[in-house]
């Protein structure tokens, strides 16, 4: 079942429709991160490499997997 939703940001509506295949890709990307770095919350906060690499993981998920759509907000 797809996860469909939206949120508002900077005066626009951001939509997403995440399929089961995309969910699997997201989990696989996170597992790859955790298997390379620490795999528990406090450790991630304390480890420099975990902190440095986390934005790249999030941007990969955002741009390459979820592919948010920006819709101008109607007034």
PDB file of N, H, CA, C and O in Angstrom:
ATOM      1  N   UNK A   1       0.835  -1.167   0.000  1.00  0.00           N
ATOM      2  CA  UNK A   1       0.000   0.000   0.000  1.00  0.00           C
ATOM      3  C   UNK A   1       0.893   1.248   0.000  1.00  0.00           C
ATOM      4  O   UNK A   1       1.853   1.345   0.765  1.00  0.00           O
ATOM      5  N   UNK A   2       0.554   2.188  -0.870  1.00  0.00           N
ATOM      6  H   UNK A   2      -0.226   2.109  -1.491  1.00  0.00           H
ATOM      7  CA  UNK A   2       1.324   3.422  -0.975  1.00  0.00           C
ATOM      8  C   UNK A   2       1.086   4.334   0.219  1.00  0.00           C
ATOM      9  O   UNK A   2       0.013   4.341   0.821  1.00  0.00           O
ATOM     10  N   UNK A   3       2.114   5.096   0.538  1.00  0.00           N
ATOM     11  H   UNK A   3       2.986   5.089   0.048  1.00  0.00           H
ATOM     12  CA  UNK A   3       1.998   6.162   1.525  1.00  0.00           C
ATOM     13  C   UNK A   3       1.859   7.449   0.726  1.00  0.00           C
ATOM     14  O   UNK A   3       2.788   7.856   0.029  1.00  0.00           O
ATOM     15  N   UNK A   4       0.710   8.081   0.828  1.00  0.00           N
ATOM     16  H   UNK A   4      -0.044   7.750   1.394  1.00  0.00           H
ATOM     17  CA  UNK A   4       0.419   9.290   0.060  1.00  0.00           C
ATOM     18  C   UNK A   4       0.155  10.423   1.038  1.00  0.00           C
ATOM     19  O   UNK A   4      -0.573  10.254   2.016  1.00  0.00           O
ATOM     20  N   UNK A   5       0.748  11.572   0.770  1.00  0.00           N
ATOM     21  H   UNK A   5       1.339  11.709  -0.025  1.00  0.00           H
ATOM     22  CA  UNK A   5       0.514  12.693   1.657  1.00  0.00           C
ATOM     23  C   UNK A   5       1.072  13.982   1.111  1.00  0.00           C
ATOM     24  O   UNK A   5       1.544  14.053  -0.024  1.00  0.00           O
ATOM     25  N   UNK A   6       1.007  14.996   1.945  1.00  0.00           N
ATOM     26  H   UNK A   6       0.625  14.938   2.867  1.00  0.00           H
ATOM     27  CA  UNK A   6       1.529  16.305   1.558  1.00  0.00           C
ATOM     28  C   UNK A   6       1.817  17.113   2.817  1.00  0.00           C
ATOM     29  O   UNK A   6       1.346  16.800   3.911  1.00  0.00           O
ATOM     30  N   UNK A   7       2.602  18.156   2.623  1.00  0.00           N
ATOM     31  H   UNK A   7       2.985  18.411   1.735  1.00  0.00           H
ATOM     32  CA  UNK A   7       2.872  19.117   3.681  1.00  0.00           C
ATOM     33  C   UNK A   7       3.159  20.459   3.026  1.00  0.00           C
ATOM     34  O   UNK A   7       3.452  20.524   1.832  1.00  0.00           O
ATOM     35  N   UNK A   8       3.073  21.524   3.804  1.00  0.00           N
ATOM     36  H   UNK A   8       2.834  21.471   4.774  1.00  0.00           H
ATOM     37  CA  UNK A   8       3.341  22.863   3.276  1.00  0.00           C
ATOM     38  C   UNK A   8       4.736  23.308   3.668  1.00  0.00           C
ATOM     39  O   UNK A   8       5.183  23.080   4.792  1.00  0.00           O
ATOM     40  N   UNK A   9       5.420  23.946   2.728  1.00  0.00           N
ATOM     41  H   UNK A   9       5.057  24.132   1.815  1.00  0.00           H
ATOM     42  CA  UNK A   9       6.754  24.474   2.975  1.00  0.00           C
ATOM     43  C   UNK A   9       6.978  25.671   2.069  1.00  0.00           C
ATOM     44  O   UNK A   9       6.769  25.579   0.859  1.00  0.00           O
ATOM     45  N   UNK A  10       7.394  26.776   2.630  1.00  0.00           N
ATOM     46  H   UNK A  10       7.564  26.851   3.613  1.00  0.00           H
ATOM     47  CA  UNK A  10       7.704  27.985   1.874  1.00  0.00           C
ATOM     48  C   UNK A  10       6.563  28.423   0.962  1.00  0.00           C
ATOM     49  O   UNK A  10       6.798  28.885  -0.154  1.00  0.00           O
ATOM     50  N   UNK A  11       5.343  28.280   1.432  1.00  0.00           N
ATOM     51  H   UNK A  11       5.151  27.904   2.339  1.00  0.00           H
ATOM     52  CA  UNK A  11       4.193  28.724   0.668  1.00  0.00           C
ATOM     53  C   UNK A  11       3.746  27.788  -0.433  1.00  0.00           C
ATOM     54  O   UNK A  11       2.844  28.128  -1.198  1.00  0.00           O
ATOM     55  N   UNK A  12       4.350  26.625  -0.532  1.00  0.00           N
ATOM     56  H   UNK A  12       5.083  26.350   0.090  1.00  0.00           H
ATOM     57  CA  UNK A  12       3.969  25.638  -1.538  1.00  0.00           C
ATOM     58  C   UNK A  12       3.517  24.354  -0.852  1.00  0.00           C
ATOM     59  O   UNK A  12       3.824  24.117   0.316  1.00  0.00           O
ATOM     60  N   UNK A  13       2.794  23.542  -1.585  1.00  0.00           N
ATOM     61  H   UNK A  13       2.544  23.735  -2.534  1.00  0.00           H
ATOM     62  CA  UNK A  13       2.393  22.228  -1.099  1.00  0.00           C
ATOM     63  C   UNK A  13       3.369  21.209  -1.683  1.00  0.00           C
ATOM     64  O   UNK A  13       3.593  21.175  -2.893  1.00  0.00           O
ATOM     65  N   UNK A  14       3.943  20.383  -0.817  1.00  0.00           N
ATOM     66  H   UNK A  14       3.761  20.411   0.166  1.00  0.00           H
ATOM     67  CA  UNK A  14       4.879  19.350  -1.231  1.00  0.00           C
ATOM     68  C   UNK A  14       4.136  18.014  -1.114  1.00  0.00           C
ATOM     69  O   UNK A  14       3.645  17.664  -0.041  1.00  0.00           O
ATOM     70  N   UNK A  15       4.057  17.277  -2.217  1.00  0.00           N
ATOM     71  H   UNK A  15       4.456  17.561  -3.089  1.00  0.00           H
ATOM     72  CA  UNK A  15       3.328  16.014  -2.216  1.00  0.00           C
ATOM     73  C   UNK A  15       4.292  14.842  -2.385  1.00  0.00           C
ATOM     74  O   UNK A  15       5.399  14.987  -2.902  1.00  0.00           O
ATOM     75  N   UNK A  16       3.830  13.676  -1.930  1.00  0.00           N
ATOM     76  H   UNK A  16       2.930  13.558  -1.510  1.00  0.00           H
ATOM     77  CA  UNK A  16       4.599  12.450  -2.101  1.00  0.00           C
ATOM     78  C   UNK A  16       3.657  11.266  -2.230  1.00  0.00           C
ATOM     79  O   UNK A  16       2.550  11.269  -1.692  1.00  0.00           O
ATOM     80  N   UNK A  17       4.115  10.262  -2.948  1.00  0.00           N
ATOM     81  H   UNK A  17       5.015  10.260  -3.385  1.00  0.00           H
ATOM     82  CA  UNK A  17       3.383   9.011  -3.163  1.00  0.00           C
ATOM     83  C   UNK A  17       4.446   7.913  -3.156  1.00  0.00           C
ATOM     84  O   UNK A  17       5.114   7.678  -4.163  1.00  0.00           O
ATOM     85  N   UNK A  18       4.596   7.250  -2.023  1.00  0.00           N
ATOM     86  H   UNK A  18       4.054   7.441  -1.204  1.00  0.00           H
ATOM     87  CA  UNK A  18       5.688   6.304  -1.826  1.00  0.00           C
ATOM     88  C   UNK A  18       5.162   4.874  -1.983  1.00  0.00           C
ATOM     89  O   UNK A  18       4.310   4.423  -1.218  1.00  0.00           O
ATOM     90  N   UNK A  19       5.688   4.176  -2.987  1.00  0.00           N
ATOM     91  H   UNK A  19       6.380   4.543  -3.608  1.00  0.00           H
ATOM     92  CA  UNK A  19       5.260   2.801  -3.282  1.00  0.00           C
ATOM     93  C   UNK A  19       6.003   1.797  -2.397  1.00  0.00           C
ATOM     94  O   UNK A  19       6.945   2.156  -1.690  1.00  0.00           O
ATOM     95  N   UNK A  20       5.571   0.544  -2.446  1.00  0.00           N
ATOM     96  H   UNK A  20       4.806   0.252  -3.021  1.00  0.00           H
ATOM     97  CA  UNK A  20       6.264  -0.512  -1.704  1.00  0.00           C
ATOM     98  C   UNK A  20       7.712  -0.645  -2.177  1.00  0.00           C
ATOM     99  O   UNK A  20       8.613  -0.868  -1.368  1.00  0.00           O
ATOM    100  N   UNK A  21       7.932  -0.509  -3.475  1.00  0.00           N
ATOM    101  H   UNK A  21       7.200  -0.328  -4.131  1.00  0.00           H
ATOM    102  CA  UNK A  21       9.296  -0.579  -4.006  1.00  0.00           C
ATOM    103  C   UNK A  21      10.153   0.549  -3.440  1.00  0.00           C
ATOM    104  O   UNK A  21      11.306   0.326  -3.073  1.00  0.00           O
ATOM    105  N   UNK A  22       9.599   1.753  -3.368  1.00  0.00           N
ATOM    106  H   UNK A  22       8.662   1.934  -3.667  1.00  0.00           H
ATOM    107  CA  UNK A  22      10.335   2.880  -2.799  1.00  0.00           C
ATOM    108  C   UNK A  22      10.606   2.668  -1.314  1.00  0.00           C
ATOM    109  O   UNK A  22      11.685   3.007  -0.828  1.00  0.00           O
ATOM    110  N   UNK A  23       9.636   2.110  -0.590  1.00  0.00           N
ATOM    111  H   UNK A  23       8.759   1.835  -0.985  1.00  0.00           H
ATOM    112  CA  UNK A  23       9.843   1.815   0.834  1.00  0.00           C
ATOM    113  C   UNK A  23      11.037   0.878   1.001  1.00  0.00           C
ATOM    114  O   UNK A  23      11.881   1.089   1.872  1.00  0.00           O
ATOM    115  N   UNK A  24      11.104  -0.159   0.162  1.00  0.00           N
ATOM    116  H   UNK A  24      10.418  -0.331  -0.545  1.00  0.00           H
ATOM    117  CA  UNK A  24      12.223  -1.099   0.229  1.00  0.00           C
ATOM    118  C   UNK A  24      13.548  -0.391  -0.041  1.00  0.00           C
ATOM    119  O   UNK A  24      14.544  -0.658   0.630  1.00  0.00           O
ATOM    120  N   UNK A  25      13.562   0.509  -1.019  1.00  0.00           N
ATOM    121  H   UNK A  25      12.752   0.727  -1.565  1.00  0.00           H
ATOM    122  CA  UNK A  25      14.786   1.257  -1.339  1.00  0.00           C
ATOM    123  C   UNK A  25      15.207   2.157  -0.183  1.00  0.00           C
ATOM    124  O   UNK A  25      16.397   2.286   0.106  1.00  0.00           O
ATOM    125  N   UNK A  26      14.236   2.776   0.474  1.00  0.00           N
ATOM    126  H   UNK A  26      13.269   2.671   0.238  1.00  0.00           H
ATOM    127  CA  UNK A  26      14.541   3.632   1.621  1.00  0.00           C
ATOM    128  C   UNK A  26      15.169   2.803   2.740  1.00  0.00           C
ATOM    129  O   UNK A  26      16.194   3.184   3.305  1.00  0.00           O
ATOM    130  N   UNK A  27      14.554   1.683   3.050  1.00  0.00           N
ATOM    131  H   UNK A  27      13.721   1.373   2.591  1.00  0.00           H
ATOM    132  CA  UNK A  27      15.079   0.825   4.114  1.00  0.00           C
ATOM    133  C   UNK A  27      16.469   0.313   3.744  1.00  0.00           C
ATOM    134  O   UNK A  27      17.363   0.296   4.590  1.00  0.00           O
ATOM    135  N   UNK A  28      16.662  -0.101   2.503  1.00  0.00           N
ATOM    136  H   UNK A  28      15.935  -0.087   1.816  1.00  0.00           H
ATOM    137  CA  UNK A  28      17.975  -0.583   2.070  1.00  0.00           C
ATOM    138  C   UNK A  28      19.038   0.500   2.188  1.00  0.00           C
ATOM    139  O   UNK A  28      20.170   0.224   2.585  1.00  0.00           O
ATOM    140  N   UNK A  29      18.675   1.732   1.843  1.00  0.00           N
ATOM    141  H   UNK A  29      17.755   1.957   1.520  1.00  0.00           H
ATOM    142  CA  UNK A  29      19.632   2.844   1.950  1.00  0.00           C
ATOM    143  C   UNK A  29      19.980   3.109   3.409  1.00  0.00           C
ATOM    144  O   UNK A  29      21.140   3.370   3.731  1.00  0.00           O
ATOM    145  N   UNK A  30      18.988   3.046   4.294  1.00  0.00           N
ATOM    146  H   UNK A  30      18.046   2.835   4.032  1.00  0.00           H
ATOM    147  CA  UNK A  30      19.246   3.242   5.723  1.00  0.00           C
ATOM    148  C   UNK A  30      20.093   2.101   6.293  1.00  0.00           C
ATOM    149  O   UNK A  30      21.003   2.346   7.084  1.00  0.00           O
ATOM    150  N   UNK A  31      19.806   0.866   5.900  1.00  0.00           N
ATOM    151  H   UNK A  31      19.067   0.667   5.257  1.00  0.00           H
ATOM    152  CA  UNK A  31      20.593  -0.272   6.379  1.00  0.00           C
ATOM    153  C   UNK A  31      22.042  -0.147   5.913  1.00  0.00           C
ATOM    154  O   UNK A  31      22.963  -0.458   6.668  1.00  0.00           O
ATOM    155  N   UNK A  32      22.250   0.303   4.684  1.00  0.00           N
ATOM    156  H   UNK A  32      21.501   0.556   4.071  1.00  0.00           H
ATOM    157  CA  UNK A  32      23.618   0.514   4.189  1.00  0.00           C
ATOM    158  C   UNK A  32      24.343   1.550   5.050  1.00  0.00           C
ATOM    159  O   UNK A  32      25.523   1.388   5.358  1.00  0.00           O
ATOM    160  N   UNK A  33      23.638   2.608   5.436  1.00  0.00           N
ATOM    161  H   UNK A  33      22.679   2.740   5.186  1.00  0.00           H
ATOM    162  CA  UNK A  33      24.220   3.636   6.308  1.00  0.00           C
ATOM    163  C   UNK A  33      24.550   3.038   7.673  1.00  0.00           C
ATOM    164  O   UNK A  33      25.660   3.213   8.175  1.00  0.00           O
ATOM    165  N   UNK A  34      23.587   2.332   8.278  1.00  0.00           N
ATOM    166  H   UNK A  34      22.685   2.191   7.870  1.00  0.00           H
ATOM    167  CA  UNK A  34      23.802   1.772   9.613  1.00  0.00           C
ATOM    168  C   UNK A  34      24.890   0.702   9.615  1.00  0.00           C
ATOM    169  O   UNK A  34      25.605   0.556  10.607  1.00  0.00           O
ATOM    170  N   UNK A  35      25.026  -0.039   8.538  1.00  0.00           N
ATOM    171  H   UNK A  35      24.446   0.079   7.732  1.00  0.00           H
ATOM    172  CA  UNK A  35      26.053  -1.085   8.502  1.00  0.00           C
ATOM    173  C   UNK A  35      27.450  -0.491   8.321  1.00  0.00           C
ATOM    174  O   UNK A  35      28.450  -1.141   8.625  1.00  0.00           O
ATOM    175  N   UNK A  36      27.512   0.741   7.827  1.00  0.00           N
ATOM    176  H   UNK A  36      26.699   1.269   7.581  1.00  0.00           H
ATOM    177  CA  UNK A  36      28.790   1.423   7.662  1.00  0.00           C
ATOM    178  C   UNK A  36      29.151   2.230   8.905  1.00  0.00           C
ATOM    179  O   UNK A  36      30.322   2.340   9.268  1.00  0.00           O
ATOM    180  N   UNK A  37      28.142   2.786   9.545  1.00  0.00           N
ATOM    181  H   UNK A  37      27.191   2.696   9.250  1.00  0.00           H
ATOM    182  CA  UNK A  37      28.329   3.633  10.722  1.00  0.00           C
ATOM    183  C   UNK A  37      27.723   2.948  11.937  1.00  0.00           C
ATOM    184  O   UNK A  37      27.459   1.746  11.928  1.00  0.00           O
ATOM    185  N   UNK A  38      27.512   3.727  12.963  1.00  0.00           N
ATOM    186  H   UNK A  38      27.726   4.704  12.970  1.00  0.00           H
ATOM    187  CA  UNK A  38      26.879   3.178  14.159  1.00  0.00           C
ATOM    188  C   UNK A  38      25.393   2.964  13.916  1.00  0.00           C
ATOM    189  O   UNK A  38      24.809   3.599  13.038  1.00  0.00           O
ATOM    190  N   UNK A  39      24.790   2.095  14.671  1.00  0.00           N
ATOM    191  H   UNK A  39      25.264   1.579  15.384  1.00  0.00           H
ATOM    192  CA  UNK A  39      23.406   1.682  14.427  1.00  0.00           C
ATOM    193  C   UNK A  39      22.495   1.973  15.614  1.00  0.00           C
ATOM    194  O   UNK A  39      21.433   1.363  15.738  1.00  0.00           O
ATOM    195  N   UNK A  40      22.895   2.893  16.486  1.00  0.00           N
ATOM    196  H   UNK A  40      23.759   3.388  16.385  1.00  0.00           H
ATOM    197  CA  UNK A  40      22.036   3.291  17.601  1.00  0.00           C
ATOM    198  C   UNK A  40      22.108   4.811  17.749  1.00  0.00           C
ATOM    199  O   UNK A  40      23.131   5.433  17.464  1.00  0.00           O
ATOM    200  N   UNK A  41      21.003   5.384  18.197  1.00  0.00           N
ATOM    201  H   UNK A  41      20.172   4.878  18.429  1.00  0.00           H
ATOM    202  CA  UNK A  41      20.838   6.835  18.173  1.00  0.00           C
ATOM    203  C   UNK A  41      21.951   7.635  18.815  1.00  0.00           C
ATOM    204  O   UNK A  41      22.503   8.541  18.190  1.00  0.00           O
ATOM    205  N   UNK A  42      22.285   7.317  20.046  1.00  0.00           N
ATOM    206  H   UNK A  42      21.836   6.582  20.554  1.00  0.00           H
ATOM    207  CA  UNK A  42      23.315   8.101  20.744  1.00  0.00           C
ATOM    208  C   UNK A  42      24.664   7.980  20.038  1.00  0.00           C
ATOM    209  O   UNK A  42      25.408   8.956  19.939  1.00  0.00           O
ATOM    210  N   UNK A  43      24.972   6.789  19.553  1.00  0.00           N
ATOM    211  H   UNK A  43      24.368   5.996  19.634  1.00  0.00           H
ATOM    212  CA  UNK A  43      26.234   6.595  18.841  1.00  0.00           C
ATOM    213  C   UNK A  43      26.313   7.436  17.578  1.00  0.00           C
ATOM    214  O   UNK A  43      27.362   7.996  17.260  1.00  0.00           O
ATOM    215  N   UNK A  44      25.197   7.522  16.860  1.00  0.00           N
ATOM    216  H   UNK A  44      24.345   7.067  17.119  1.00  0.00           H
ATOM    217  CA  UNK A  44      25.156   8.341  15.641  1.00  0.00           C
ATOM    218  C   UNK A  44      25.402   9.802  15.988  1.00  0.00           C
ATOM    219  O   UNK A  44      26.115  10.498  15.266  1.00  0.00           O
ATOM    220  N   UNK A  45      24.819  10.273  17.086  1.00  0.00           N
ATOM    221  H   UNK A  45      24.239   9.707  17.673  1.00  0.00           H
ATOM    222  CA  UNK A  45      25.013  11.658  17.516  1.00  0.00           C
ATOM    223  C   UNK A  45      26.460  11.936  17.928  1.00  0.00           C
ATOM    224  O   UNK A  45      26.928  13.066  17.796  1.00  0.00           O
ATOM    225  N   UNK A  46      27.163  10.936  18.418  1.00  0.00           N
ATOM    226  H   UNK A  46      26.782  10.017  18.525  1.00  0.00           H
ATOM    227  CA  UNK A  46      28.511  11.136  18.942  1.00  0.00           C
ATOM    228  C   UNK A  46      29.621  10.866  17.920  1.00  0.00           C
ATOM    229  O   UNK A  46      30.766  11.255  18.150  1.00  0.00           O
ATOM    230  N   UNK A  47      29.312  10.219  16.815  1.00  0.00           N
ATOM    231  H   UNK A  47      28.382   9.903  16.628  1.00  0.00           H
ATOM    232  CA  UNK A  47      30.321   9.805  15.837  1.00  0.00           C
ATOM    233  C   UNK A  47      30.400  10.812  14.688  1.00  0.00           C
ATOM    234  O   UNK A  47      29.409  11.057  14.000  1.00  0.00           O
ATOM    235  N   UNK A  48      31.576  11.389  14.490  1.00  0.00           N
ATOM    236  H   UNK A  48      32.381  11.190  15.049  1.00  0.00           H
ATOM    237  CA  UNK A  48      31.744  12.413  13.455  1.00  0.00           C
ATOM    238  C   UNK A  48      31.383  11.917  12.061  1.00  0.00           C
ATOM    239  O   UNK A  48      30.673  12.608  11.331  1.00  0.00           O
ATOM    240  N   UNK A  49      31.855  10.735  11.677  1.00  0.00           N
ATOM    241  H   UNK A  49      32.432  10.173  12.270  1.00  0.00           H
ATOM    242  CA  UNK A  49      31.569  10.226  10.329  1.00  0.00           C
ATOM    243  C   UNK A  49      30.075   9.993  10.125  1.00  0.00           C
ATOM    244  O   UNK A  49      29.552  10.240   9.038  1.00  0.00           O
ATOM    245  N   UNK A  50      29.384   9.521  11.161  1.00  0.00           N
ATOM    246  H   UNK A  50      29.809   9.321  12.044  1.00  0.00           H
ATOM    247  CA  UNK A  50      27.938   9.335  11.059  1.00  0.00           C
ATOM    248  C   UNK A  50      27.235  10.658  10.806  1.00  0.00           C
ATOM    249  O   UNK A  50      26.323  10.739   9.983  1.00  0.00           O
ATOM    250  N   UNK A  51      27.661  11.685  11.511  1.00  0.00           N
ATOM    251  H   UNK A  51      28.402  11.619  12.179  1.00  0.00           H
ATOM    252  CA  UNK A  51      27.064  13.017  11.360  1.00  0.00           C
ATOM    253  C   UNK A  51      27.369  13.599   9.986  1.00  0.00           C
ATOM    254  O   UNK A  51      26.495  14.192   9.353  1.00  0.00           O
ATOM    255  N   UNK A  52      28.591  13.433   9.528  1.00  0.00           N
ATOM    256  H   UNK A  52      29.301  12.951  10.042  1.00  0.00           H
ATOM    257  CA  UNK A  52      28.999  13.988   8.235  1.00  0.00           C
ATOM    258  C   UNK A  52      28.236  13.318   7.091  1.00  0.00           C
ATOM    259  O   UNK A  52      27.829  13.998   6.149  1.00  0.00           O
ATOM    260  N   UNK A  53      28.035  12.003   7.153  1.00  0.00           N
ATOM    261  H   UNK A  53      28.366  11.450   7.918  1.00  0.00           H
ATOM    262  CA  UNK A  53      27.400  11.264   6.055  1.00  0.00           C
ATOM    263  C   UNK A  53      25.876  11.303   6.069  1.00  0.00           C
ATOM    264  O   UNK A  53      25.250  11.061   5.038  1.00  0.00           O
ATOM    265  N   UNK A  54      25.265  11.603   7.216  1.00  0.00           N
ATOM    266  H   UNK A  54      25.774  11.799   8.054  1.00  0.00           H
ATOM    267  CA  UNK A  54      23.804  11.568   7.326  1.00  0.00           C
ATOM    268  C   UNK A  54      23.091  12.485   6.322  1.00  0.00           C
ATOM    269  O   UNK A  54      22.107  12.049   5.725  1.00  0.00           O
ATOM    270  N   UNK A  55      23.537  13.738   6.105  1.00  0.00           N
ATOM    271  H   UNK A  55      24.336  14.092   6.591  1.00  0.00           H
ATOM    272  CA  UNK A  55      22.843  14.583   5.127  1.00  0.00           C
ATOM    273  C   UNK A  55      22.854  13.991   3.714  1.00  0.00           C
ATOM    274  O   UNK A  55      21.888  14.164   2.970  1.00  0.00           O
ATOM    275  N   UNK A  56      23.917  13.304   3.341  1.00  0.00           N
ATOM    276  H   UNK A  56      24.701  13.164   3.945  1.00  0.00           H
ATOM    277  CA  UNK A  56      23.963  12.671   2.016  1.00  0.00           C
ATOM    278  C   UNK A  56      22.944  11.548   1.908  1.00  0.00           C
ATOM    279  O   UNK A  56      22.313  11.374   0.865  1.00  0.00           O
ATOM    280  N   UNK A  57      22.784  10.787   2.981  1.00  0.00           N
ATOM    281  H   UNK A  57      23.297  10.929   3.828  1.00  0.00           H
ATOM    282  CA  UNK A  57      21.796   9.706   2.990  1.00  0.00           C
ATOM    283  C   UNK A  57      20.396  10.292   2.840  1.00  0.00           C
ATOM    284  O   UNK A  57      19.599   9.817   2.031  1.00  0.00           O
ATOM    285  N   UNK A  58      20.105  11.324   3.623  1.00  0.00           N
ATOM    286  H   UNK A  58      20.752  11.710   4.281  1.00  0.00           H
ATOM    287  CA  UNK A  58      18.779  11.951   3.548  1.00  0.00           C
ATOM    288  C   UNK A  58      18.525  12.567   2.181  1.00  0.00           C
ATOM    289  O   UNK A  58      17.419  12.457   1.652  1.00  0.00           O
ATOM    290  N   UNK A  59      19.532  13.215   1.600  1.00  0.00           N
ATOM    291  H   UNK A  59      20.430  13.305   2.030  1.00  0.00           H
ATOM    292  CA  UNK A  59      19.321  13.823   0.281  1.00  0.00           C
ATOM    293  C   UNK A  59      19.166  12.756  -0.796  1.00  0.00           C
ATOM    294  O   UNK A  59      18.396  12.950  -1.736  1.00  0.00           O
ATOM    295  N   UNK A  60      19.880  11.629  -0.685  1.00  0.00           N
ATOM    296  H   UNK A  60      20.506  11.472   0.079  1.00  0.00           H
ATOM    297  CA  UNK A  60      19.689  10.520  -1.622  1.00  0.00           C
ATOM    298  C   UNK A  60      18.255  10.005  -1.554  1.00  0.00           C
ATOM    299  O   UNK A  60      17.617   9.785  -2.583  1.00  0.00           O
ATOM    300  N   UNK A  61      17.755   9.816  -0.336  1.00  0.00           N
ATOM    301  H   UNK A  61      18.274   9.994   0.500  1.00  0.00           H
ATOM    302  CA  UNK A  61      16.385   9.338  -0.156  1.00  0.00           C
ATOM    303  C   UNK A  61      15.399  10.346  -0.722  1.00  0.00           C
ATOM    304  O   UNK A  61      14.451   9.974  -1.412  1.00  0.00           O
ATOM    305  N   UNK A  62      15.620  11.611  -0.434  1.00  0.00           N
ATOM    306  H   UNK A  62      16.391  11.914   0.127  1.00  0.00           H
ATOM    307  CA  UNK A  62      14.720  12.680  -0.892  1.00  0.00           C
ATOM    308  C   UNK A  62      14.700  12.795  -2.416  1.00  0.00           C
ATOM    309  O   UNK A  62      13.633  12.772  -3.029  1.00  0.00           O
ATOM    310  N   UNK A  63      15.869  12.919  -3.019  1.00  0.00           N
ATOM    311  H   UNK A  63      16.736  12.937  -2.521  1.00  0.00           H
ATOM    312  CA  UNK A  63      15.965  13.208  -4.450  1.00  0.00           C
ATOM    313  C   UNK A  63      15.839  11.972  -5.340  1.00  0.00           C
ATOM    314  O   UNK A  63      15.223  12.029  -6.404  1.00  0.00           O
ATOM    315  N   UNK A  64      16.420  10.863  -4.904  1.00  0.00           N
ATOM    316  H   UNK A  64      16.921  10.817  -4.040  1.00  0.00           H
ATOM    317  CA  UNK A  64      16.513   9.692  -5.781  1.00  0.00           C
ATOM    318  C   UNK A  64      15.430   8.641  -5.539  1.00  0.00           C
ATOM    319  O   UNK A  64      15.189   7.789  -6.394  1.00  0.00           O
ATOM    320  N   UNK A  65      14.778   8.699  -4.377  1.00  0.00           N
ATOM    321  H   UNK A  65      14.974   9.391  -3.682  1.00  0.00           H
ATOM    322  CA  UNK A  65      13.790   7.665  -4.073  1.00  0.00           C
ATOM    323  C   UNK A  65      12.396   8.263  -3.931  1.00  0.00           C
ATOM    324  O   UNK A  65      11.487   7.890  -4.672  1.00  0.00           O
ATOM    325  N   UNK A  66      12.215   9.186  -2.989  1.00  0.00           N
ATOM    326  H   UNK A  66      12.953   9.490  -2.387  1.00  0.00           H
ATOM    327  CA  UNK A  66      10.874   9.730  -2.760  1.00  0.00           C
ATOM    328  C   UNK A  66      10.450  10.659  -3.895  1.00  0.00           C
ATOM    329  O   UNK A  66       9.307  10.596  -4.347  1.00  0.00           O
ATOM    330  N   UNK A  67      11.341  11.505  -4.351  1.00  0.00           N
ATOM    331  H   UNK A  67      12.270  11.556  -3.984  1.00  0.00           H
ATOM    332  CA  UNK A  67      11.058  12.458  -5.436  1.00  0.00           C
ATOM    333  C   UNK A  67       9.819  13.306  -5.130  1.00  0.00           C
ATOM    334  O   UNK A  67       8.802  13.222  -5.818  1.00  0.00           O
ATOM    335  N   UNK A  68       9.933  14.118  -4.087  1.00  0.00           N
ATOM    336  H   UNK A  68      10.759  14.186  -3.527  1.00  0.00           H
ATOM    337  CA  UNK A  68       8.845  15.026  -3.721  1.00  0.00           C
ATOM    338  C   UNK A  68       8.453  15.901  -4.907  1.00  0.00           C
ATOM    339  O   UNK A  68       9.293  16.251  -5.736  1.00  0.00           O
ATOM    340  N   UNK A  69       7.178  16.247  -4.981  1.00  0.00           N
ATOM    341  H   UNK A  69       6.495  15.962  -4.308  1.00  0.00           H
ATOM    342  CA  UNK A  69       6.665  17.139  -6.024  1.00  0.00           C
ATOM    343  C   UNK A  69       6.220  18.439  -5.353  1.00  0.00           C
ATOM    344  O   UNK A  69       5.497  18.417  -4.357  1.00  0.00           O
ATOM    345  N   UNK A  70       6.656  19.562  -5.904  1.00  0.00           N
ATOM    346  H   UNK A  70       7.243  19.580  -6.713  1.00  0.00           H
ATOM    347  CA  UNK A  70       6.293  20.866  -5.367  1.00  0.00           C
ATOM    348  C   UNK A  70       5.164  21.464  -6.184  1.00  0.00           C
ATOM    349  O   UNK A  70       5.273  21.610  -7.401  1.00  0.00           O
ATOM    350  N   UNK A  71       4.074  21.810  -5.502  1.00  0.00           N
ATOM    351  H   UNK A  71       3.986  21.691  -4.513  1.00  0.00           H
ATOM    352  CA  UNK A  71       2.901  22.368  -6.150  1.00  0.00           C
ATOM    353  C   UNK A  71       2.651  23.753  -5.575  1.00  0.00           C
ATOM    354  O   UNK A  71       2.480  23.885  -4.363  1.00  0.00           O
ATOM    355  N   UNK A  72       2.623  24.805  -6.416  1.00  0.00           N
ATOM    356  H   UNK A  72       2.762  24.698  -7.401  1.00  0.00           H
ATOM    357  CA  UNK A  72       2.345  26.134  -5.866  1.00  0.00           C
ATOM    358  C   UNK A  72       1.009  26.138  -5.112  1.00  0.00           C
ATOM    359  O   UNK A  72       0.015  25.579  -5.574  1.00  0.00           O
ATOM    360  N   UNK A  73       1.014  26.760  -3.981  1.00  0.00           N
ATOM    361  H   UNK A  73       1.822  27.215  -3.605  1.00  0.00           H
ATOM    362  CA  UNK A  73      -0.197  26.830  -3.153  1.00  0.00           C
ATOM    363  C   UNK A  73      -1.201  27.770  -3.783  1.00  0.00           C
ATOM    364  O   UNK A  73      -0.869  28.891  -4.169  1.00  0.00           O
ATOM    365  N   UNK A  74      -2.424  27.302  -3.883  1.00  0.00           N
ATOM    366  H   UNK A  74      -2.693  26.391  -3.570  1.00  0.00           H
ATOM    367  CA  UNK A  74      -3.487  28.142  -4.448  1.00  0.00           C
ATOM    368  C   UNK A  74      -3.971  29.108  -3.379  1.00  0.00           C
ATOM    369  O   UNK A  74      -4.131  28.743  -2.214  1.00  0.00           O
ATOM    370  N   UNK A  75      -4.196  30.319  -3.788  1.00  0.00           N
ATOM    371  H   UNK A  75      -4.066  30.615  -4.734  1.00  0.00           H
ATOM    372  CA  UNK A  75      -4.670  31.330  -2.823  1.00  0.00           C
ATOM    373  C   UNK A  75      -6.163  31.480  -2.891  1.00  0.00           C
ATOM    374  O   UNK A  75      -6.737  32.282  -2.155  1.00  0.00           O
TER     375      UNK A  75
END
